[in-house]
Amino acid sequence: MGQQTTVATTFGSAVRESVGSSLAAVDAELARRYPGDAGTRQPVHTVYVPADAFTAGTVREWGDRALAALDEHAPDAEAFAAVLGLPGELAGPVHERVRAKLEREPVEDLRIDFEDGYGPRPDAEEDAAAARAARLVAEAYADGTAAPYMGVRVKCMEAAVRDRGIRTLDVFLTGLMEAGGLPGGLVLTLPKVSYPEQVVAMARLAGEFETAHGLAEGRIRFEIQIETTQAILGADGRATVARLIDAGAGRVTGLHYGTFDYSAACGVGAAHQAPDHPVADHAKAVMQVAAAGTGVRLSDGSTNVLPVGTTARVHEAWRLHHGLVRRSLARAYYQGWDMHPGHLPTRYAAVYAYYREGLERAAARLVAYTERAGGDVLDEPATARALSGHLLRGLDCGAVGTAEVTGLTGLDRAALERLAGRPAGRGF
């Protein structure tokens, strides 16, 4: 004891240094392309509202309409659980947390839509709508009524609508600057991307705006919507998604799957266009592999079956939506689109049940890992990162509470962020 054992080696320091030197460029490339998790909260959904329908009260209105739907079609925990097939032990906690969420923060991410949901308008009308959107967003962040994330989807970079999209982006961003600056929760969405050059163009616009207003380089970032077949497989037969991410030069924050445009582009009939169609699964699998490790988040698409009409029809739509959200979560798509206030109850029910039903098991596995206490599963560091990330996502959206997680794991948020590889303190 206390004596250092001498072992024989063959490779000298010169060999190790030479190998290190030969891989220095690869090390730098890995660090640039695959920085890991962004370390910020990811919303569980995105709500799209046409620019002409967006008002200062939109977020609260969606919450109120969702609560009214619950009151009318599932007035208590037992009724709601029966519709969705939730186990008895989750009925009360999920229902309680869903209602609290709809009262406190009904929308996590809101996109004011100047694209398909808005359509072609006279230039003066769209200018006015973009300026109005900027004013309302700035006021919402100032008075505390904003969703955590808010922004715009502008028209795409295709020739027919390019100038209009650029102008709307300019009017909106300039309006925010005049109102006091870009809010921290700003999100921009570029739709119908087909070629990396379109992403380069968007990144150039962001850089030009930053320079003009004295903003830090990289302050303006954006999401890409995957709605064209060319975004998955290019004309040259090469996969495109990774090239789209790289073309953004560090500005791309998310990839959002566009259910209906992509399905239609593949020739899928309207009756079969859905997030669980095989063409959707293929596209999203390509997106998932391309984005892994880059810090770029993924979002699934939406269902166009709205929970409206009779109670029987609402229940049918709720079951469909709930099942699709659960399916996405199991496939590591932690975000999706919601098209109607009636989708909010089942969005949060599916998300909350997902995180609550796995809470004790995930916590026990994480404790076994941190304490090397054994157990019936032997986890590795990568799995510990996934377990910590799972608990953090549950905390971020309100599915579980800090006291619950700390009580089960003995770990505070900072410790979970370290295990998950997140920069500490950037969860919200």
Secondary structure, DSSP 8 states (H G I E B T S, - for coil): ------------HHHHHHHHHHTHHHHHHHHHH------S---SEEEEEETTT--TTHHHHHHHHHHHHHHHH--SHHHHHHHHT--HHHHHHHHHHHHHHHHH-S-SEEEEE-STTT----HHHHHHHHHHHHHHHHHHHHHT-S-SEEEEE---SSTTTHHHHHHHHHHHHHHHHHTTS--TTEEEEE-S--SHHHHHHHHHHHHHHHHHHT--TT---EEEEE-SGGGTB-TTS-B-HHHHHHHTTT-EEEEEE-HHHHHHHTT--GGG-STTSHHHHHHHHHHHHHHTTTT-EEE---------SSHHHHHHHHHHHHHHHHHHHHTT---EEE-SGGGHHHHHHHHHHHHHHTHHHHHHHHHHHHHT---SS---HHHHHHHHHHHHHHHHHTSS-HHHHHHHHS--HHHHHHHHT--TT---
